[in-house]
């Protein structure tokens, strides 16, 4: 393998698994090989040969400044902040924005809809509901009904209309598309486990997501357990799914697709296999959890439009065994390990496919899947079809800095059963980044990575060299392959999430989530971003220009 000194150091940072990858020489796909199928990502079908993307910027240095710091020549507009009006009915933008995706209106790169996730409240719940989580006893939940309603309304997702005018991106506050899909919104359940709940009310803990080939949005419910507890909710099985929302139809009912399994979903990455089947890659963002993919039974039909949504209702969910390089079907009908699995009392764990899907973590463990170091974002390389997996970290394994794994499906068949993998880049002082989280590709196949050093660890101990959480640019080919350059640094206490380019790649949307979260008391804030002065820090979506 052609490994330069800095790349070799990044491999060392990942420990013995990385060294094994170097020693065995896991092959990368040949440069310039064609992707086996279309990917559903921010590129929207851009031809990289016609649109070579070569962002030139002077790398910034780690900083603890309370601002969104960018290279010289780049600027940002604050597009939407918590509480902003998003439609004529008076609905407002939710809290702690995460995943963003831009869907053009009439194909225009400077006018479209943004779907934005709203994940959680946490220490900043005080500013939304008035409930002081810094002083409250977690075992004595005294949230009132009114506080719970505000809590649930602040989460879920927002559809907002955005437009670039006179060089600046702005929110259309009275948009006919403006919509909240919140913890109070009715959903329908689809797929084999649709009967687990009589009705599905609300979505929350929405972390990352993806888009479909038919211009709908997939949003992922992650750490739903905390919200269920805080809001005194029942019927927990209706949460922890991937939801589908049509942003162009404000009256449509969101769906929860149970065929994609129930766990702490980070995101979805959709691709077409050579057979025409739909494949969706997913990770379970928790220590020692698993990497999954879903393969539809039917084939994608470009003429069917939104009816292709049914492909997400019937198919096979697989989980990865990295030691064997195999995908294992979580199919109760054909996998004897699922039929034989028992609990501590010797009783069967599963009696149906619905049981398997509701209890994915138990099912994955039962079939011998490989526990991973917090698998968060998964993305499909737009040129060669390889799968990039952000493993954020796992202190239980001594993996404090995290790493990015690159998975190669055998014969580039995304519906296949075998794969190889390599450690593409490892976090640590030697590479300049730590705790990789969300990722996005540009049309040249460069990787853009945001980091998620926790608020309790940032700028302390072994994480001091990294400063605030940032955005990093990592080429995936050429002489600089695997070498990270810092593009942005976020405000104090924040992480930047949901990177997404417009089709012309002149704007990068980002969510600045939980600025000031690392406070110890509400009268001593750590951040005043974005308004500055003595203002309360507010999570906001920004549009970065200058490319």
Helices and strands as residue ranges (DSSP letters): H 5-13, H 16-24, E 39-40, E 69-70, E 75-81, E 97-104, E 111-118, G 122-124, H 125-129, H 145-153, E 156-165, E 168-172, E 179-181, E 186-190, G 194-196, E 200-201, E 206-211, E 217-221, H 224-230, G 236-238, E 242-245, E 254-257, G 258-260, E 269-272, E 277-283, E 287-289, E 291-299, G 302-312, E 315-321, E 326-329, H 336-340, H 353-358, H 360-366, E 372-373, E 375-380, E 387-391, G 395-397, E 403-409, G 410-412, E 419-426, E 436-441, E 447-451, G 461-466, E 470-474, E 484-489, E 495-501, E 507-513, E 540-545
